[in-house]
Amino acid sequence: MDAKREAESETITAPATDAERDELAERLVRRFSKWSAAAGIIPLPIVDVVAVGGIQLQMLRRLAEIYDVPFSENRGKSLVASLAGSIVPVGAGAAAATGLLSALKAVPPLGMTLAAVTMPAISGAATYAIGKVFIQHFASGGTLLDFNPGDYREFIKKHASGASTTASDL
């Protein structure tokens, strides 16, 4: 009887269709985007960037689980970093690089105020865009091994306004 209950619970928790899997992934990305926006508020320079990176890596790990894609932490870190580097200039302008905003938190009070307003929005939007890219990639049968950030530049540009809209909704 216990084995039967375990099998039933697995089918309930595991998405049965591609549409259910995509919906689960979308909810996950929205949740992690909110966590990234919250991490952007951390008042310590560099700590906020590390926290956002960790959140993005955890999101990637969970998306890989949803799509049954093998996950490698080292490969995941590399891909998130390279993709984040291509998202920030697209979505927020080259002058608003995340590291610069984080460093501004060390300059009271103007730098802290500017960073406190912009860093959460950029962090949330970048996480949202990264999540959308990986949903697209994994849903089309891709893995971490065949992911090429350059292949998604147009996708990122197309969805950059959606990411900033979503970030303002956070």
TACORLIN-V875305 format. One record per helix or strand of 3 or more residues. SS is the DSSP state (@ for helix, = for strand). FROM is the first residue (numbers start at 1). TO is the last residue. If there is no record, write none. Layout:
BEGIN
((SS FROM TO) (SS FROM TO))
END
This chain:
BEGIN
((@ 2 13) (@ 18 39) (@ 47 66) (@ 73 92) (@ 94 96) (@ 98 104) (@ 110 139) (@ 149 169))
END
